Amino acid sequence: MNGTPEFSLNGEAPSGLLRTLNAIALLYPALLVIAFYGTWCSAWLSLGHPPRASLDDPAETLGAIYWVSGIVVLLMPMGAAMAVASMAGRFIFGGFSKITGIVFAVFNVALWIGAIVLLRSDPIGVVNWWFD
C-alpha cells in the first residue's frame, strides 16, 4: 500500500465538505437528543421548576427556542437518510480505509440506536412534554 486509502475512486483523501457532511451525519442523533433535552432544561430555567406535560406548554414557555429545536426534530427523517448516505459514501467515495469506514458505520448505528432507545423510553417525560 502506498499511503492511499483502500476505498477511494480517485486515490485522494476525502474533501473538507465530505468530512463535514460525515461529521454532521455522525453527530445528528446527539443533536436530536440535545434538541429535546436542551429545550426541556431551558423551560426548567424559565419556569423555575421541571416542566410538566399538559401544564407547561413548550411553545408558550420558550417561544423561539421551542421552534428552533422543532426544526431539528422535523428534520429527523432527513438526518437518518443522511446517515445512511454518509455510511454508503464512506465505502464508495470516501477515501477512508476499510477499518475506518466500518468503525464510523458501527459508531453511527450505535448512536442512532442509543438516541432512539433514550427518546422512546423517555425516562423523565421530556418527549411527552415536548409533543404534548
C-alpha positions in Angstrom: 0.0 0.0 0.0 1.4 3.4 -1.0 -0.4 5.5 1.6 -3.6 6.0 -0.3 -6.8 4.8 1.3 -8.2 1.5 0.3 -11.6 2.8 -0.7 -11.1 5.7 -3.0 -12.2 6.1 -6.6 -9.7 8.8 -7.4 -6.9 7.9 -4.9 -7.4 11.2 -2.9 -8.4 11.8 0.7 -12.0 13.0 1.3 -12.6 16.7 0.7 -13.4 19.1 3.6 -17.0 19.2 2.5 -17.3 15.4 2.6 -15.7 15.2 6.0 -18.0 17.9 7.3 -21.1 16.1 6.0 -19.8 12.9 7.6 -19.4 14.6 10.9 -22.9 16.1 10.8 -24.4 12.7 9.9 -22.4 11.1 12.7 -23.5 13.7 15.3 -27.1 14.1 14.2 -28.5 11.6 16.8 -26.8 13.6 19.5 -28.2 16.8 18.1 -31.7 15.3 18.3 -31.3 14.3 21.9 -29.8 17.8 22.7 -32.8 19.4 21.0 -35.3 17.7 23.2 -33.4 17.8 26.5 -32.0 21.3 25.8 -35.5 22.7 25.3 -36.7 20.9 28.5 -33.8 22.3 30.5 -34.4 25.8 29.1 -38.0 25.6 30.1 -37.0 24.4 33.6 -34.7 27.5 34.0 -37.5 29.7 32.7 -40.3 28.3 34.8 -38.2 27.6 38.0 -39.5 24.0 38.2 -39.3 21.0 35.9 -41.8 21.4 33.0 -44.9 19.2 33.3 -46.8 17.7 30.4 -50.2 19.2 29.8 -49.5 22.1 32.2 -46.4 23.9 30.8 -46.7 24.3 27.1 -43.2 24.5 25.5 -44.4 26.9 22.7 -45.7 29.4 25.2 -42.9 28.9 27.7 -40.0 29.2 25.4 -41.1 30.8 22.1 -38.2 30.8 19.7 -36.2 28.1 21.5 -39.0 25.7 21.0 -39.3 26.4 17.3 -35.5 26.1 16.7 -35.4 22.7 18.4 -38.5 21.8 16.4 -36.6 22.2 13.2 -34.1 19.6 14.4 -36.9 17.2 15.3 -38.7 17.7 12.0 -35.5 17.1 10.0 -35.1 13.7 11.8 -36.0 11.7 8.7 -33.5 13.7 6.6 -30.9 13.1 9.3 -31.5 9.3 9.2 -31.2 9.4 5.3 -28.1 11.5 5.6 -26.6 9.0 8.0 -27.2 6.1 5.6 -25.9 8.1 2.6 -22.9 9.1 4.6 -22.1 5.5 5.6 -22.5 4.3 2.0 -20.4 7.2 0.8 -17.6 6.3 3.1 -17.3 2.9 1.4 -17.9 4.1 -2.2 -16.4 7.6 -2.5 -15.0 8.5 0.9 -11.3 7.6 0.7 -11.4 6.1 4.1 -9.7 2.8 4.9 -11.9 -0.2 5.3 -11.4 -0.3 9.1 -12.2 3.4 9.5 -15.3 3.1 7.4 -16.5 0.1 9.5 -15.8 1.9 12.7 -17.7 5.0 11.6 -20.6 2.9 10.4 -20.8 0.9 13.7 -20.5 4.1 15.8 -23.2 5.8 13.7 -25.6 2.9 14.1 -24.9 2.8 17.8 -25.6 6.5 18.2 -28.9 6.2 16.4 -29.9 3.1 18.4 -28.9 4.9 21.6 -30.9 8.1 20.7 -34.0 6.1 19.7 -33.9 4.0 22.9 -33.4 7.1 25.1 -36.2 9.1 23.4 -38.6 6.1 23.2 -38.1 5.2 26.9 -38.4 8.9 27.9 -37.3 8.3 31.5 -38.2 11.8 32.7 -41.0 12.6 30.4 -39.2 15.1 28.1 -40.5 13.8 24.8 -44.0 13.5 26.3 -43.8 17.1 27.4 -42.4 18.3 24.1 -45.1 16.7 22.0 -48.0 17.4 24.4 
